[in-house]
Amino acid sequence: MENTHRLEAFRRSLKVPKSSAELLGNIKVNTKEGTKNFYKAYAEIALVLEENPEMLGVNRDDPDYEKTKTWFERAAEINSDDPKSSANKFIRAVSKYGLHYSGKSLDIKDETGMDGTKDRLDETTKIIGRGVVSYVIKKLQKHKYEINKQELNEGGNNDNNLKSIRILPGISEIINAEIDGALKEGEQDLAGWGGAFYFWDHKLKSGETIGETIKQDPEQLEKFLAINAAATRYTMKTELKERDSKEFFEGILFGVSAPIPLNVRKEITSRVRTKNYTGNPQKVDGWIFSKNNKWIREEWPPGRPPSPGGGSGDFTNREILADSYEATELNLRRNARLKYQNIDFDSIDVLGNKTIDAPPVHRNQSYLDQINPENFLPENDDLEFWSGKKSDLGQGKQEDLNHLDRNKEQENLGFLNGFPRNSLMSSQINRQSKSIQ
């Protein structure tokens, strides 16, 4: 495959430019004046951010430094369609599954007059690439002009005096531009945008976060859950099939670091494990759809202490009024699950190729099915340790727990909530993570 090693080879050939003027020249040559091969610009910018971010007016202490560096690293992999990259596989899977879920074509007509089609996602990444790289070129050109102007007025090289000028767009600008390209040009929606999982808490122009916007629409939430579960399983399957432990664990680190709420994370994890990507229509967020067409849930009676060794008899059934907002939301989510329960994500050729490098893996071929889950599942108290974040499980308001099936809580803590306890993980945990903070 043409793009199997091209990014890797280009990265090996890179050297940190000595000045912003040299970086500008490299980007213009490598991208044909900002018109193609955007992954080369992304990769070189990522290298500069790693080795000398001040050249781009970026400080390592900036709150968005890690996210910005990670975005350019991953963008290089996605734009080059690197078949070995877990980030590329996941983003392309989410995007293509999202289009498929909404009944959109994965291809678009070639407008060059040729009788053929082009990959819709490839075209979207090119649109985003042109926007980002053109912006950087313009800023670098302005920076070069200011340097030349200073040299004429004061003499000598005063590049250091201009390092405080920010050349790169901020991460919020980048994400908003990417979303605009995906929604306006790529015919995606927010739930189907590949970055929604990792940038769940990103604040949109509306003032709401991506997550808040998705959760306000029950059907969009169900779409998000379904395609991200399917994409997670696809990515893990292919990494295991290719025996690429580095990308496999890097994908896990990415999942753990994503700012997804606990109940959403666990719902996705449960679907990954069961392969029921669209979810159980008879049970939504712990609510059971009864034979009487009512939503009921077992709850502990308020103010009553649990009896020693108490069983299911200690719980009481709570019922939702049929005309309540909560019932309406549950009905919409149930209807979405029923509508899409037969959707076949495994038939989608995620990477747009049929080679042995990244084959579509069907459910009866899954490597995940051959793994003992006990080697991968953490205990409840491990969630806080592995994620590096404080868990809310011990807090007074356990709203997330209300959305979990108590009997399945232990079972549903899956790959995205922790790491396998084995010698391979021990070596991985000490390696510097590229995950988004």
Secondary structure as UniProt FT lines:
FT   TURN            2..3
FT   HELIX           6..13
FT   HELIX           20..30
FT   TURN            31..35
FT   HELIX           38..51
FT   HELIX           53..56
FT   TURN            60..61
FT   TURN            63..64
FT   HELIX           65..79
FT   TURN            80..81
FT   TURN            83..84
FT   HELIX           86..101
FT   TURN            102..103
FT   STRAND          107..109
FT   TURN            111..112
FT   STRAND          117..119
FT   HELIX           120..154
FT   HELIX           159..162
FT   TURN            163..164
FT   HELIX           171..180
FT   HELIX           181..185
FT   HELIX           190..192
FT   TURN            194..201
FT   TURN            205..206
FT   HELIX           210..215
FT   HELIX           218..241
FT   TURN            242..243
FT   HELIX           245..257
FT   HELIX           262..274
FT   TURN            277..278
FT   TURN            281..282
FT   STRAND          283..284
FT   TURN            285..286
FT   STRAND          287..289
FT   TURN            291..292
FT   STRAND          295..299
FT   TURN            302..303
FT   TURN            308..309
FT   HELIX           312..314
FT   STRAND          316..319
FT   TURN            322..323
FT   HELIX           325..339
FT   TURN            340..342
FT   TURN            346..347
FT   TURN            350..351
FT   TURN            356..357
FT   HELIX           363..365
FT   HELIX           368..370
FT   HELIX           373..375
FT   TURN            380..381
FT   HELIX           382..387
FT   TURN            393..394
FT   TURN            399..400
FT   HELIX           401..403
FT   HELIX           406..408
FT   HELIX           409..412
FT   HELIX           415..417
FT   HELIX           423..429
//
